[in-house]
Amino acid sequence: MNQEHTTSIATFNILAPCYNHYNGNLLESKQESVYLKRNQQIIDLILGMNIDILCLQEFWFRGVLKTFIENKLSSFRSFSLKRTGESPDGVAIFVSSKFKVVDSSTPSLISDRVGNRVALLLQLRFAAAPEDSPPMIVVNTHLTFPHNEFDERILRLRQITETVTGIDRYIEDNGITRGTVIICGDFNSTIQYDKPEGIDVVYDYMIRQGYTSSYRSIHGREPGASHFNHNAVEASVDFIFYRILDKSTQFETIDSYLVPKAISDETWPHGEYLISDHRPLQSQFKTSF
């Protein structure tokens, strides 16, 4: 092995204006100046994080916000995928110049019939590495919120199963035998993972498929609360999972934390953090090959 690279990856649900109510029952999407001000604060936070790959959920495709964010993050190459039908949001991946984008043409890994959700796949390589170096496959998704037991235990599982099997099919179709797969996103989980009786079906599926949670690999647990949802429930729902495809690629988590790092991740920081109902999860990795 003679190549070693570090990578900083973050996943962040930025709360689309169409879902954000403020001052009682005012809808933020009706007030351009309000949502631009909040999203400028989001951009300021992101630019201070020194990120190489940024995965955003609830990326809004209406109004001026999509162009606003892309312009503010113009040092990155951006790729986005809107949810199907009338849903105005989707996911986006921003990639720094540290990486070469090998392929961005793959359609959503989740089909239209499984809850109107999408999963965006990019194949990347380190720009400073040889052309035959192992790729990094990065996927960003946002699973259905569990409004009921069907959503929680069946629909979300179908969505992540389609995502993972789609990745496996992409790897096989493209003859990829080396490298790393990274799946980022808002998995909309509801259960505490430190309780044996409370393992989330999607989280359990990811572990059984050979994926590792970057945060748990460092801390031995998941955050207490990365999200404060519309039912006023604190939940750990945001993850960066990874899987190594071969023994010749060494990939490990160096650090992983919720941003801002100085704020405790055990409970939701009411009054200390106001720009979204999710906190960004950021992980640093070391790759050797």
C-alpha positions as CSV (number, residue, x, y, z in Angstrom):
1,M,0.0,0.0,0.0
2,N,1.4,3.4,-1.0
3,Q,-1.7,5.6,-1.1
4,E,-3.3,7.1,2.0
5,H,-6.1,9.6,2.0
6,T,-8.4,11.3,4.5
7,T,-12.0,12.2,3.8
8,S,-14.6,14.2,5.7
9,I,-18.2,13.3,4.9
10,A,-21.3,14.9,6.4
11,T,-25.0,14.0,6.2
12,F,-27.6,16.8,7.0
13,N,-31.3,17.1,6.7
14,I,-31.7,20.8,6.2
15,L,-35.5,21.0,6.7
16,A,-37.2,22.0,3.5
17,P,-39.2,25.3,3.8
18,C,-42.4,23.5,2.8
19,Y,-42.2,21.5,6.0
20,N,-41.1,24.2,8.4
21,H,-43.7,26.0,10.5
22,Y,-42.7,28.9,12.6
23,N,-44.3,31.6,14.8
24,G,-47.2,29.3,15.5
25,N,-48.5,28.0,12.1
26,L,-46.8,30.2,9.5
27,L,-45.3,28.2,6.6
28,E,-41.7,29.2,5.9
29,S,-42.0,28.4,2.1
30,K,-44.4,31.4,1.8
31,Q,-41.7,33.8,3.1
32,E,-38.6,33.9,0.9
33,S,-36.6,36.3,3.1
34,V,-37.2,34.0,6.1
35,Y,-36.1,30.7,4.5
36,L,-33.1,32.4,2.8
37,K,-31.9,33.8,6.2
38,R,-32.1,30.4,7.8
39,N,-30.4,28.7,4.9
40,Q,-27.6,31.3,5.0
41,Q,-27.0,30.2,8.6
42,I,-27.0,26.6,7.3
43,I,-24.4,27.5,4.6
44,D,-22.3,29.3,7.2
45,L,-22.3,26.2,9.4
46,I,-21.4,23.9,6.4
47,L,-18.6,26.1,5.2
48,G,-17.0,25.9,8.6
49,M,-17.0,22.1,8.7
50,N,-14.2,21.5,6.1
51,I,-16.2,18.8,4.2
52,D,-15.1,16.8,1.2
53,I,-18.5,15.1,0.6
54,L,-21.8,16.6,1.7
55,C,-25.1,14.7,1.6
56,L,-28.3,16.8,2.0
57,Q,-31.8,15.6,2.6
58,E,-35.0,17.7,2.2
59,F,-33.2,19.6,-0.6
60,W,-36.0,21.9,-1.9
61,F,-36.5,22.2,-5.6
62,R,-38.9,25.1,-5.7
63,G,-38.5,28.8,-5.2
64,V,-34.9,30.2,-5.4
65,L,-33.4,28.0,-2.7
66,K,-31.9,25.3,-4.9
67,T,-29.9,27.9,-6.9
68,F,-29.1,29.8,-3.7
69,I,-27.5,26.8,-2.1
70,E,-25.7,25.7,-5.2
71,N,-24.2,29.2,-5.7
72,K,-23.1,29.4,-2.1
73,L,-21.4,26.0,-2.3
74,S,-20.0,26.7,-5.8
75,S,-16.6,25.3,-4.8
76,F,-18.3,21.8,-4.9
77,R,-19.8,19.9,-7.8
78,S,-23.4,19.3,-7.0
79,F,-25.8,16.5,-8.0
80,S,-29.4,16.3,-6.9
81,L,-32.4,14.1,-7.3
82,K,-36.0,15.2,-6.7
83,R,-38.6,12.9,-5.2
84,T,-41.2,11.7,-7.8
85,G,-44.7,13.2,-8.3
86,E,-45.7,16.4,-6.5
87,S,-43.1,16.1,-3.7
88,P,-41.1,19.3,-3.9
89,D,-37.9,18.0,-2.1
90,G,-35.2,15.4,-2.6
91,V,-31.6,14.7,-2.0
92,A,-28.3,16.2,-3.1
93,I,-24.6,15.4,-2.9
94,F,-21.9,18.0,-3.0
95,V,-18.4,16.8,-3.9
96,S,-15.1,18.7,-3.4
97,S,-12.2,18.8,-5.8
98,K,-10.5,16.1,-3.8
99,F,-12.6,13.6,-5.8
100,K,-13.1,12.8,-9.4
101,V,-16.7,12.0,-10.3
102,V,-16.5,8.8,-12.3
103,D,-20.2,8.2,-12.7
104,S,-23.4,10.2,-11.8
105,S,-25.8,8.7,-14.3
106,T,-27.5,6.0,-12.2
107,P,-31.2,6.6,-11.7
108,S,-32.8,6.4,-8.3
109,L,-32.1,3.1,-6.5
110,I,-35.6,3.2,-5.0
111,S,-38.5,2.6,-7.4
112,D,-41.5,4.9,-7.6
113,R,-43.8,2.3,-6.1
114,V,-42.0,2.2,-2.8
115,G,-43.2,5.3,-0.9
116,N,-42.1,8.1,-3.3
117,R,-38.5,8.1,-2.0
118,V,-35.2,8.3,-3.9
119,A,-31.6,7.3,-3.4
120,L,-28.8,9.0,-5.3
121,L,-25.6,7.2,-6.2
122,L,-22.2,8.6,-7.3
123,Q,-19.0,6.7,-8.1
124,L,-16.0,8.7,-7.0
125,R,-12.2,8.3,-7.1
126,F,-9.6,10.4,-5.3
127,A,-8.4,13.0,-7.8
128,A,-4.7,12.5,-6.8
129,A,-4.9,8.7,-7.1
130,P,-4.2,6.6,-10.2
131,E,-7.1,5.8,-12.6
132,D,-7.1,2.2,-11.5
133,S,-7.4,3.1,-7.8
134,P,-10.4,1.6,-5.9
135,P,-13.6,3.7,-6.2
136,M,-15.7,5.1,-3.4
137,I,-19.5,4.6,-4.0
138,V,-21.5,7.2,-2.2
139,V,-25.3,7.0,-1.8
140,N,-27.6,9.5,-0.2
141,T,-31.2,8.7,0.7
142,H,-34.1,9.8,3.0
143,L,-36.5,7.1,4.1
144,T,-40.2,7.5,4.9
145,F,-41.2,8.9,8.3
146,P,-42.9,6.2,10.3
147,H,-46.4,7.5,10.7
148,N,-47.6,4.0,11.6
149,E,-46.3,0.4,12.0
150,F,-46.5,-0.3,8.3
151,D,-44.2,2.7,7.5
152,E,-41.9,1.8,10.3
153,R,-41.5,-1.9,9.9
154,I,-42.3,-2.7,6.2
155,L,-42.1,0.4,3.9
156,R,-38.8,1.7,5.3
157,L,-37.3,-1.8,5.1
158,R,-38.5,-2.1,1.5
159,Q,-36.8,1.2,0.7
160,I,-33.5,0.3,2.2
161,T,-33.6,-3.2,0.7
162,E,-34.0,-1.7,-2.8
163,T,-31.2,0.7,-2.1
164,V,-28.7,-1.9,-0.9
165,T,-29.6,-4.4,-3.6
166,G,-29.4,-1.6,-6.2
167,I,-25.9,-0.9,-5.0
168,D,-24.9,-4.5,-5.2
169,R,-26.3,-4.7,-8.7
170,Y,-24.4,-1.6,-9.8
171,I,-21.2,-3.1,-8.4
172,E,-21.7,-6.3,-10.3
173,D,-22.8,-4.6,-13.5
174,N,-19.7,-2.4,-13.5
175,G,-17.2,-5.1,-12.5
176,I,-16.2,-3.3,-9.3
177,T,-14.2,-5.6,-6.9
178,R,-12.4,-3.1,-4.8
179,G,-13.2,0.1,-2.8
180,T,-15.8,1.2,-0.3
181,V,-19.5,1.8,-0.3
182,I,-20.9,4.7,1.9
183,I,-24.6,5.2,2.5
184,C,-25.6,8.5,4.1
185,G,-29.0,9.8,5.0
186,D,-32.0,10.3,7.2
187,F,-33.2,6.8,8.0
188,N,-36.2,8.1,10.0
189,S,-35.6,5.6,12.8
190,T,-37.6,5.7,16.0
191,I,-36.0,3.3,18.4
192,Q,-33.0,3.5,20.8
193,Y,-30.3,1.2,19.6
194,D,-28.7,0.6,23.0
195,K,-31.8,-1.3,24.1
196,P,-31.8,-5.0,23.0
197,E,-35.6,-5.0,22.6
198,G,-35.5,-1.9,20.5
199,I,-33.4,-2.6,17.5
200,D,-34.8,-0.7,14.5
201,V,-35.5,-3.0,11.5
202,V,-33.6,-0.9,9.0
203,Y,-30.6,-0.5,11.3
204,D,-30.6,-4.2,11.9
205,Y,-30.8,-4.9,8.2
206,M,-27.8,-2.6,7.5
207,I,-25.7,-4.4,10.1
208,R,-26.7,-7.8,8.7
209,Q,-25.7,-6.7,5.2
210,G,-22.1,-6.0,6.5
211,Y,-22.4,-2.3,6.9
212,T,-20.8,-0.4,9.9
213,S,-22.1,2.8,11.5
214,S,-19.3,5.3,11.5
215,Y,-20.5,7.0,14.7
216,R,-20.9,3.7,16.6
217,S,-17.5,2.5,15.4
218,I,-16.0,5.4,17.4
219,H,-18.3,5.7,20.4
220,G,-19.8,2.2,20.8
221,R,-23.3,3.7,20.6
222,E,-25.4,6.0,18.5
223,P,-26.2,9.7,19.3
224,G,-29.0,10.2,21.8
225,A,-30.7,12.7,19.5
226,S,-29.8,13.9,16.0
227,H,-33.4,14.9,15.3
228,F,-36.3,16.6,17.1
229,N,-39.4,15.6,15.0
230,H,-42.8,17.2,14.5
231,N,-44.2,15.0,17.2
232,A,-41.8,16.6,19.7
233,V,-39.8,13.3,20.0
234,E,-36.1,13.2,20.2
235,A,-34.6,10.4,17.9
236,S,-31.3,9.2,16.5
237,V,-32.1,9.0,12.7
238,D,-29.1,10.2,10.8
239,F,-26.3,7.8,9.8
240,I,-23.2,7.3,7.7
241,F,-22.8,3.6,7.1
242,Y,-19.9,2.0,5.2
243,R,-18.8,-1.4,3.8
244,I,-15.4,-2.3,2.5
245,L,-15.5,-4.4,-0.7
246,D,-12.1,-6.1,-0.6
247,K,-9.2,-6.8,1.8
248,S,-6.7,-4.7,-0.2
249,T,-8.6,-1.5,0.7
250,Q,-8.2,-0.3,4.3
251,F,-10.9,2.1,5.4
252,E,-11.5,3.2,9.0
253,T,-13.3,6.0,10.9
254,I,-11.0,8.5,12.5
255,D,-13.7,10.6,14.2
256,S,-17.5,11.0,14.1
257,Y,-19.8,13.6,15.8
258,L,-22.9,15.7,15.6
259,V,-22.3,19.3,14.6
260,P,-21.8,21.7,16.5
261,K,-19.3,19.3,18.1
262,A,-19.2,21.3,21.4
263,I,-22.9,20.6,22.1
264,S,-23.9,17.3,23.8
265,D,-25.4,14.7,21.5
266,E,-27.3,12.9,24.4
267,T,-30.4,15.1,24.1
268,W,-31.8,17.7,21.7
269,P,-30.2,21.1,22.3
270,H,-33.3,23.2,22.7
271,G,-32.4,26.9,22.5
272,E,-28.8,26.2,21.5
273,Y,-29.4,25.1,17.9
274,L,-32.3,26.5,15.8
275,I,-31.4,26.2,12.1
276,S,-32.9,22.8,11.4
277,D,-34.7,20.0,13.2
278,H,-31.7,17.8,12.4
279,R,-28.1,18.2,13.4
280,P,-25.4,17.3,10.8
281,L,-23.5,14.1,11.4
282,Q,-19.9,14.4,10.3
283,S,-17.3,11.6,10.0
284,Q,-13.7,11.6,9.1
285,F,-12.2,8.5,7.4
286,K,-8.8,7.2,6.4
287,T,-8.4,5.2,3.3
288,S,-5.3,3.2,2.4
289,F,-4.7,1.1,-0.8
